[in-house]
């Protein structure tokens, strides 16, 4: 890992620690998939994948 990569990771951790209260409002926990999902994006993974294969 380079110094730049390590600095990037450390900066990301710092940003999360500073903004987690605000950012957590954007996500909802899905206990079925055990994932946090964006509260505003209601598209499922299946719907997203189907879009990849649409022929218009």
PyMOL commands that place a pseudoatom at each C-alpha (Angstrom):
pseudoatom trace, name=CA, resn=UNK, resi=1, chain=A, elem=C, hetatm=0, pos=[0.000, 0.000, 0.000]
pseudoatom trace, name=CA, resn=UNK, resi=2, chain=A, elem=C, hetatm=0, pos=[1.370, 3.401, -0.925]
pseudoatom trace, name=CA, resn=UNK, resi=3, chain=A, elem=C, hetatm=0, pos=[1.379, 6.446, 1.332]
pseudoatom trace, name=CA, resn=UNK, resi=4, chain=A, elem=C, hetatm=0, pos=[-1.253, 8.044, -0.913]
pseudoatom trace, name=CA, resn=UNK, resi=5, chain=A, elem=C, hetatm=0, pos=[-3.513, 5.017, -0.569]
pseudoatom trace, name=CA, resn=UNK, resi=6, chain=A, elem=C, hetatm=0, pos=[-3.067, 4.968, 3.198]
pseudoatom trace, name=CA, resn=UNK, resi=7, chain=A, elem=C, hetatm=0, pos=[-3.828, 8.704, 3.398]
pseudoatom trace, name=CA, resn=UNK, resi=8, chain=A, elem=C, hetatm=0, pos=[-6.980, 8.121, 1.315]
pseudoatom trace, name=CA, resn=UNK, resi=9, chain=A, elem=C, hetatm=0, pos=[-8.193, 5.407, 3.703]
pseudoatom trace, name=CA, resn=UNK, resi=10, chain=A, elem=C, hetatm=0, pos=[-7.387, 7.482, 6.784]
pseudoatom trace, name=CA, resn=UNK, resi=11, chain=A, elem=C, hetatm=0, pos=[-9.202, 10.489, 5.312]
pseudoatom trace, name=CA, resn=UNK, resi=12, chain=A, elem=C, hetatm=0, pos=[-12.250, 8.306, 4.567]
pseudoatom trace, name=CA, resn=UNK, resi=13, chain=A, elem=C, hetatm=0, pos=[-12.307, 7.051, 8.162]
pseudoatom trace, name=CA, resn=UNK, resi=14, chain=A, elem=C, hetatm=0, pos=[-12.024, 10.603, 9.448]
pseudoatom trace, name=CA, resn=UNK, resi=15, chain=A, elem=C, hetatm=0, pos=[-14.878, 11.767, 7.207]
pseudoatom trace, name=CA, resn=UNK, resi=16, chain=A, elem=C, hetatm=0, pos=[-17.124, 8.963, 8.452]
pseudoatom trace, name=CA, resn=UNK, resi=17, chain=A, elem=C, hetatm=0, pos=[-16.311, 9.794, 12.072]
pseudoatom trace, name=CA, resn=UNK, resi=18, chain=A, elem=C, hetatm=0, pos=[-17.166, 13.458, 11.464]
pseudoatom trace, name=CA, resn=UNK, resi=19, chain=A, elem=C, hetatm=0, pos=[-20.346, 13.002, 9.415]
pseudoatom trace, name=CA, resn=UNK, resi=20, chain=A, elem=C, hetatm=0, pos=[-21.884, 9.663, 10.411]
pseudoatom trace, name=CA, resn=UNK, resi=21, chain=A, elem=C, hetatm=0, pos=[-24.872, 11.214, 12.190]
pseudoatom trace, name=CA, resn=UNK, resi=22, chain=A, elem=C, hetatm=0, pos=[-25.887, 13.135, 9.084]
pseudoatom trace, name=CA, resn=UNK, resi=23, chain=A, elem=C, hetatm=0, pos=[-25.097, 10.304, 6.651]
pseudoatom trace, name=CA, resn=UNK, resi=24, chain=A, elem=C, hetatm=0, pos=[-26.899, 7.597, 8.634]
pseudoatom trace, name=CA, resn=UNK, resi=25, chain=A, elem=C, hetatm=0, pos=[-30.203, 9.331, 7.894]
pseudoatom trace, name=CA, resn=UNK, resi=26, chain=A, elem=C, hetatm=0, pos=[-29.706, 8.477, 4.214]
pseudoatom trace, name=CA, resn=UNK, resi=27, chain=A, elem=C, hetatm=0, pos=[-29.743, 4.711, 4.816]
pseudoatom trace, name=CA, resn=UNK, resi=28, chain=A, elem=C, hetatm=0, pos=[-32.107, 2.073, 6.134]
pseudoatom trace, name=CA, resn=UNK, resi=29, chain=A, elem=C, hetatm=0, pos=[-31.113, -1.344, 7.442]
pseudoatom trace, name=CA, resn=UNK, resi=30, chain=A, elem=C, hetatm=0, pos=[-32.581, -4.317, 5.563]
pseudoatom trace, name=CA, resn=UNK, resi=31, chain=A, elem=C, hetatm=0, pos=[-32.582, -7.269, 7.963]
pseudoatom trace, name=CA, resn=UNK, resi=32, chain=A, elem=C, hetatm=0, pos=[-33.461, -9.713, 5.157]
pseudoatom trace, name=CA, resn=UNK, resi=33, chain=A, elem=C, hetatm=0, pos=[-30.318, -8.934, 3.138]
pseudoatom trace, name=CA, resn=UNK, resi=34, chain=A, elem=C, hetatm=0, pos=[-28.268, -7.699, 6.127]
pseudoatom trace, name=CA, resn=UNK, resi=35, chain=A, elem=C, hetatm=0, pos=[-27.367, -4.575, 4.166]
pseudoatom trace, name=CA, resn=UNK, resi=36, chain=A, elem=C, hetatm=0, pos=[-27.820, -0.851, 4.510]
pseudoatom trace, name=CA, resn=UNK, resi=37, chain=A, elem=C, hetatm=0, pos=[-29.705, 0.594, 1.554]
pseudoatom trace, name=CA, resn=UNK, resi=38, chain=A, elem=C, hetatm=0, pos=[-30.089, 4.150, 0.363]
pseudoatom trace, name=CA, resn=UNK, resi=39, chain=A, elem=C, hetatm=0, pos=[-33.470, 5.353, 1.624]
pseudoatom trace, name=CA, resn=UNK, resi=40, chain=A, elem=C, hetatm=0, pos=[-34.138, 7.411, -1.503]
pseudoatom trace, name=CA, resn=UNK, resi=41, chain=A, elem=C, hetatm=0, pos=[-33.233, 4.754, -4.075]
pseudoatom trace, name=CA, resn=UNK, resi=42, chain=A, elem=C, hetatm=0, pos=[-35.951, 2.121, -4.103]
pseudoatom trace, name=CA, resn=UNK, resi=43, chain=A, elem=C, hetatm=0, pos=[-34.602, 0.181, -7.085]
pseudoatom trace, name=CA, resn=UNK, resi=44, chain=A, elem=C, hetatm=0, pos=[-33.676, -3.376, -6.193]
pseudoatom trace, name=CA, resn=UNK, resi=45, chain=A, elem=C, hetatm=0, pos=[-30.522, -5.102, -7.366]
pseudoatom trace, name=CA, resn=UNK, resi=46, chain=A, elem=C, hetatm=0, pos=[-32.643, -7.373, -9.574]
pseudoatom trace, name=CA, resn=UNK, resi=47, chain=A, elem=C, hetatm=0, pos=[-34.225, -4.359, -11.268]
pseudoatom trace, name=CA, resn=UNK, resi=48, chain=A, elem=C, hetatm=0, pos=[-30.819, -2.778, -11.777]
pseudoatom trace, name=CA, resn=UNK, resi=49, chain=A, elem=C, hetatm=0, pos=[-29.367, -5.937, -13.316]
pseudoatom trace, name=CA, resn=UNK, resi=50, chain=A, elem=C, hetatm=0, pos=[-32.387, -6.304, -15.617]
pseudoatom trace, name=CA, resn=UNK, resi=51, chain=A, elem=C, hetatm=0, pos=[-31.656, -2.820, -16.966]
pseudoatom trace, name=CA, resn=UNK, resi=52, chain=A, elem=C, hetatm=0, pos=[-28.224, -4.012, -18.094]
pseudoatom trace, name=CA, resn=UNK, resi=53, chain=A, elem=C, hetatm=0, pos=[-29.775, -6.526, -20.460]
pseudoatom trace, name=CA, resn=UNK, resi=54, chain=A, elem=C, hetatm=0, pos=[-32.625, -4.483, -21.942]
pseudoatom trace, name=CA, resn=UNK, resi=55, chain=A, elem=C, hetatm=0, pos=[-32.580, -4.128, -25.686]
pseudoatom trace, name=CA, resn=UNK, resi=56, chain=A, elem=C, hetatm=0, pos=[-34.117, -0.852, -26.750]
for i in range(1, 56): cmd.bond("trace and resi %d" % i, "trace and resi %d" % (i + 1))
show_as sticks, trace
zoom trace
